[in-house]
Amino acid sequence: MPTAVLRAFQRIPLPEPRLDIQPPNGKTLIGLEAIFSTEAEPFIRNLRLLGRSVDLRIHASSYEWIHGDTTTQTTDWPGKPWQRGTSIDSYITHIYEDTGNVQPQVRVTWSADYRVGNGPWQPVNGTVVRTSPPANLQVLEAEPKLVAP
């Protein structure tokens, strides 16, 4: 049964990740924290396998943030959008060091537990990975200018 459950898990259409970046509008500055987040809500799917009712409890177990500048970071949470008054330490951030166009992505690893009928939950021996489409982000450099009143 565990092999059949893994194969079924691998065939389930999982949500395609969407990378959210702030500041919005596809632009950020060198030295400014870009904030990354995505959504990956857990869900339950009921299947019939080998004539039996099987529940899959599916959840995201890790997130790999691909910054587009050859760096990555891995977290166990999806981040959150910017909110006024929240410390920058409460976000998933990245600071770009060079100007240019980058294409960041997020890679979500999904894990699952299963149960046959009303039996105990057991881990599925395997994961499924989904990667977001690349976002377009322009990294700019700002120059301060003094202006007379």
GUTOR-858000 format. One record per residue (C-alpha): residue number from 1; residue in three letters; chain; y, x, z. Coordinates in steps of 0.02 Angstrom, whole numbers, plus 32768, in hexadecimal, padded with zeros to 4 digits. Example, Ala and Ser with C-alpha at 12.3 -4.5 7.8 and 13.67 -1.06 7.14 Angstrom:
@num:1	residuo:ALA	cadena:A	c2:7F1F	c1:8267	c3:8186
@num:2	residuo:SER	cadena:A	c2:7FCB	c1:82AC	c3:8165
END
This chain:
@num:1	residuo:MET	cadena:A	c2:8000	c1:8000	c3:8000
@num:2	residuo:PRO	cadena:A	c2:8082	c1:808A	c3:8026
@num:3	residuo:THR	cadena:A	c2:807B	c1:80CC	c3:7F73
@num:4	residuo:ALA	cadena:A	c2:8091	c1:801D	c3:7F2B
@num:5	residuo:VAL	cadena:A	c2:8125	c1:7FFF	c3:7FA0
@num:6	residuo:LEU	cadena:A	c2:8179	c1:80A2	c3:7F69
@num:7	residuo:ARG	cadena:A	c2:8162	c1:8075	c3:7EB0
@num:8	residuo:ALA	cadena:A	c2:81AA	c1:7FC7	c3:7ED1
@num:9	residuo:PHE	cadena:A	c2:823F	c1:8013	c3:7F2F
@num:10	residuo:GLN	cadena:A	c2:8261	c1:8088	c3:7E9D
@num:11	residuo:ARG	cadena:A	c2:8268	c1:7FF3	c3:7E25
@num:12	residuo:ILE	cadena:A	c2:82E0	c1:7F88	c3:7E8B
@num:13	residuo:PRO	cadena:A	c2:838E	c1:7F82	c3:7E3C
@num:14	residuo:LEU	cadena:A	c2:83FD	c1:7FD5	c3:7EBD
@num:15	residuo:PRO	cadena:A	c2:84BB	c1:7FC2	c3:7EBB
@num:16	residuo:GLU	cadena:A	c2:8513	c1:8043	c3:7E50
@num:17	residuo:PRO	cadena:A	c2:8586	c1:80A8	c3:7EC2
@num:18	residuo:ARG	cadena:A	c2:8640	c1:80A0	c3:7EA3
@num:19	residuo:LEU	cadena:A	c2:86AD	c1:812E	c3:7EDF
@num:20	residuo:ASP	cadena:A	c2:8754	c1:80FD	c3:7F2D
@num:21	residuo:ILE	cadena:A	c2:87D8	c1:8185	c3:7F39
@num:22	residuo:GLN	cadena:A	c2:8880	c1:8184	c3:7F91
@num:23	residuo:PRO	cadena:A	c2:8909	c1:81A5	c3:7F64
@num:24	residuo:PRO	cadena:A	c2:88EC	c1:8122	c3:7EDD
@num:25	residuo:ASN	cadena:A	c2:8915	c1:8123	c3:7E23
@num:26	residuo:GLY	cadena:A	c2:88AF	c1:81BD	c3:7DF9
@num:27	residuo:LYS	cadena:A	c2:8928	c1:8241	c3:7E3A
@num:28	residuo:THR	cadena:A	c2:892D	c1:82B2	c3:7ED1
@num:29	residuo:LEU	cadena:A	c2:8987	c1:8351	c3:7F05
@num:30	residuo:ILE	cadena:A	c2:8949	c1:8400	c3:7F2C
@num:31	residuo:GLY	cadena:A	c2:893F	c1:8412	c3:7FEA
@num:32	residuo:LEU	cadena:A	c2:893D	c1:8356	c3:800B
@num:33	residuo:GLU	cadena:A	c2:889F	c1:8306	c3:8052
@num:34	residuo:ALA	cadena:A	c2:884F	c1:8295	c3:7FD0
@num:35	residuo:ILE	cadena:A	c2:87EF	c1:820B	c3:802A
@num:36	residuo:PHE	cadena:A	c2:8745	c1:81D7	c3:7FE7
@num:37	residuo:SER	cadena:A	c2:86E1	c1:813A	c3:800D
@num:38	residuo:THR	cadena:A	c2:8660	c1:80C6	c3:7FC2
@num:39	residuo:GLU	cadena:A	c2:8601	c1:8029	c3:7FF3
@num:40	residuo:ALA	cadena:A	c2:8546	c1:8023	c3:800E
@num:41	residuo:GLU	cadena:A	c2:8513	c1:7F8D	c3:8075
@num:42	residuo:PRO	cadena:A	c2:8460	c1:7F80	c3:80B5
@num:43	residuo:PHE	cadena:A	c2:83F6	c1:7EF1	c3:8074
@num:44	residuo:ILE	cadena:A	c2:8346	c1:7EA8	c3:807C
@num:45	residuo:ARG	cadena:A	c2:82DA	c1:7E82	c3:7FE5
@num:46	residuo:ASN	cadena:A	c2:8239	c1:7E1C	c3:7FEC
@num:47	residuo:LEU	cadena:A	c2:81AE	c1:7E48	c3:7F70
@num:48	residuo:ARG	cadena:A	c2:80FB	c1:7E16	c3:7F49
@num:49	residuo:LEU	cadena:A	c2:808D	c1:7EB0	c3:7F40
@num:50	residuo:LEU	cadena:A	c2:7FD1	c1:7EAC	c3:7F2D
@num:51	residuo:GLY	cadena:A	c2:7FD6	c1:7DF2	c3:7F58
@num:52	residuo:ARG	cadena:A	c2:8034	c1:7E0D	c3:7FFC
@num:53	residuo:SER	cadena:A	c2:80E6	c1:7DEB	c3:8035
@num:54	residuo:VAL	cadena:A	c2:8145	c1:7E8E	c3:8051
@num:55	residuo:ASP	cadena:A	c2:81F6	c1:7E9F	c3:8095
@num:56	residuo:LEU	cadena:A	c2:825E	c1:7F38	c3:806A
@num:57	residuo:ARG	cadena:A	c2:82F1	c1:7F61	c3:80DD
@num:58	residuo:ILE	cadena:A	c2:835E	c1:7FD0	c3:806E
@num:59	residuo:HIS	cadena:A	c2:83EF	c1:803B	c3:80AA
@num:60	residuo:ALA	cadena:A	c2:8456	c1:80D0	c3:8071
@num:61	residuo:SER	cadena:A	c2:8421	c1:816B	c3:80D2
@num:62	residuo:SER	cadena:A	c2:8495	c1:81F0	c3:808C
@num:63	residuo:TYR	cadena:A	c2:852C	c1:8208	c3:801C
@num:64	residuo:GLU	cadena:A	c2:8550	c1:82A4	c3:7FB6
@num:65	residuo:TRP	cadena:A	c2:8607	c1:82B0	c3:7F87
@num:66	residuo:ILE	cadena:A	c2:8617	c1:8313	c3:7EE5
@num:67	residuo:HIS	cadena:A	c2:86CE	c1:8347	c3:7EE0
@num:68	residuo:GLY	cadena:A	c2:86D2	c1:837F	c3:7E2A
@num:69	residuo:ASP	cadena:A	c2:8711	c1:842E	c3:7E55
@num:70	residuo:THR	cadena:A	c2:8662	c1:847A	c3:7E72
@num:71	residuo:THR	cadena:A	c2:8662	c1:8446	c3:7F2A
@num:72	residuo:THR	cadena:A	c2:85FF	c1:83BC	c3:7F80
@num:73	residuo:GLN	cadena:A	c2:85E8	c1:8376	c3:802E
@num:74	residuo:THR	cadena:A	c2:8560	c1:8308	c3:8076
@num:75	residuo:THR	cadena:A	c2:8579	c1:8282	c3:80FA
@num:76	residuo:ASP	cadena:A	c2:8512	c1:81F9	c3:814A
@num:77	residuo:TRP	cadena:A	c2:859A	c1:8175	c3:8137
@num:78	residuo:PRO	cadena:A	c2:85FA	c1:8127	c3:80A5
@num:79	residuo:GLY	cadena:A	c2:86A7	c1:8152	c3:80E1
@num:80	residuo:LYS	cadena:A	c2:8732	c1:80D1	c3:80E8
@num:81	residuo:PRO	cadena:A	c2:87D4	c1:80AC	c3:808B
@num:82	residuo:TRP	cadena:A	c2:8879	c1:80EC	c3:80D1
@num:83	residuo:GLN	cadena:A	c2:88CC	c1:8082	c3:8157
@num:84	residuo:ARG	cadena:A	c2:8979	c1:809E	c3:819F
@num:85	residuo:GLY	cadena:A	c2:8976	c1:80ED	c3:824B
@num:86	residuo:THR	cadena:A	c2:88C6	c1:8135	c3:823E
@num:87	residuo:SER	cadena:A	c2:88AD	c1:81EF	c3:825B
@num:88	residuo:ILE	cadena:A	c2:887C	c1:8253	c3:81C0
@num:89	residuo:ASP	cadena:A	c2:87E6	c1:8291	c3:8223
@num:90	residuo:SER	cadena:A	c2:879D	c1:81E0	c3:8214
@num:91	residuo:TYR	cadena:A	c2:8781	c1:81F1	c3:8158
@num:92	residuo:ILE	cadena:A	c2:8718	c1:824F	c3:80DB
@num:93	residuo:THR	cadena:A	c2:8796	c1:82C4	c3:808B
@num:94	residuo:HIS	cadena:A	c2:87A3	c1:8355	c3:8013
@num:95	residuo:ILE	cadena:A	c2:8836	c1:83C8	c3:7FEF
@num:96	residuo:TYR	cadena:A	c2:8845	c1:8406	c3:7F3B
@num:97	residuo:GLU	cadena:A	c2:8884	c1:84B8	c3:7F26
@num:98	residuo:ASP	cadena:A	c2:88A3	c1:84BD	c3:7E6A
@num:99	residuo:THR	cadena:A	c2:88FC	c1:844D	c3:7DEE
@num:100	residuo:GLY	cadena:A	c2:889C	c1:83F9	c3:7D63
@num:101	residuo:ASN	cadena:A	c2:8834	c1:8363	c3:7D38
@num:102	residuo:VAL	cadena:A	c2:8796	c1:8348	c3:7D9F
@num:103	residuo:GLN	cadena:A	c2:8710	c1:82C3	c3:7D9B
@num:104	residuo:PRO	cadena:A	c2:86D2	c1:82A2	c3:7E4C
@num:105	residuo:GLN	cadena:A	c2:8637	c1:8237	c3:7E6C
@num:106	residuo:VAL	cadena:A	c2:85D0	c1:81F9	c3:7EFE
@num:107	residuo:ARG	cadena:A	c2:8512	c1:8205	c3:7F02
@num:108	residuo:VAL	cadena:A	c2:84C1	c1:8186	c3:7F77
@num:109	residuo:THR	cadena:A	c2:8410	c1:819F	c3:7FBA
@num:110	residuo:TRP	cadena:A	c2:83BA	c1:80FC	c3:7FE5
@num:111	residuo:SER	cadena:A	c2:832B	c1:80F2	c3:8062
@num:112	residuo:ALA	cadena:A	c2:82C0	c1:805F	c3:8096
@num:113	residuo:ASP	cadena:A	c2:8249	c1:801C	c3:8118
@num:114	residuo:TYR	cadena:A	c2:81C4	c1:7F9B	c3:80ED
@num:115	residuo:ARG	cadena:A	c2:8154	c1:7F20	c3:8144
@num:116	residuo:VAL	cadena:A	c2:80C0	c1:7EBE	c3:8106
@num:117	residuo:GLY	cadena:A	c2:80C8	c1:7E09	c3:813E
@num:118	residuo:ASN	cadena:A	c2:810D	c1:7E08	c3:81F0
@num:119	residuo:GLY	cadena:A	c2:80C7	c1:7EB5	c3:8217
@num:120	residuo:PRO	cadena:A	c2:8128	c1:7F48	c3:825D
@num:121	residuo:TRP	cadena:A	c2:81AE	c1:7FA1	c3:81F7
@num:122	residuo:GLN	cadena:A	c2:8176	c1:8047	c3:81AC
@num:123	residuo:PRO	cadena:A	c2:81DB	c1:80C7	c3:814A
@num:124	residuo:VAL	cadena:A	c2:81C6	c1:80CF	c3:808E
@num:125	residuo:ASN	cadena:A	c2:818F	c1:817F	c3:8062
@num:126	residuo:GLY	cadena:A	c2:8217	c1:81A6	c3:7FE2
@num:127	residuo:THR	cadena:A	c2:82CB	c1:8184	c3:7FB3
@num:128	residuo:VAL	cadena:A	c2:832E	c1:814A	c3:7F1C
@num:129	residuo:VAL	cadena:A	c2:83D0	c1:819E	c3:7EE5
@num:130	residuo:ARG	cadena:A	c2:845F	c1:814B	c3:7E85
@num:131	residuo:THR	cadena:A	c2:84FC	c1:81A6	c3:7E49
@num:132	residuo:SER	cadena:A	c2:85A3	c1:8154	c3:7E26
@num:133	residuo:PRO	cadena:A	c2:85F9	c1:8165	c3:7D7E
@num:134	residuo:PRO	cadena:A	c2:8676	c1:81F5	c3:7D81
@num:135	residuo:ALA	cadena:A	c2:8727	c1:81C9	c3:7DB6
@num:136	residuo:ASN	cadena:A	c2:87BB	c1:8219	c3:7D60
@num:137	residuo:LEU	cadena:A	c2:882D	c1:8274	c3:7DD9
@num:138	residuo:GLN	cadena:A	c2:88C2	c1:82DE	c3:7DAB
@num:139	residuo:VAL	cadena:A	c2:88ED	c1:8365	c3:7E2B
@num:140	residuo:LEU	cadena:A	c2:89A6	c1:838F	c3:7E22
@num:141	residuo:GLU	cadena:A	c2:8A1A	c1:840B	c3:7E74
@num:142	residuo:ALA	cadena:A	c2:8ABF	c1:83CD	c3:7EB9
@num:143	residuo:GLU	cadena:A	c2:8B5D	c1:8435	c3:7EC2
@num:144	residuo:PRO	cadena:A	c2:8BDD	c1:840F	c3:7F48
@num:145	residuo:LYS	cadena:A	c2:8C90	c1:83FB	c3:7F09
@num:146	residuo:LEU	cadena:A	c2:8D2F	c1:83EF	c3:7F6D
@num:147	residuo:VAL	cadena:A	c2:8DAE	c1:8374	c3:7F2E
@num:148	residuo:ALA	cadena:A	c2:8E62	c1:8362	c3:7F61
@num:149	residuo:PRO	cadena:A	c2:8E95	c1:82BC	c3:7FB2
END
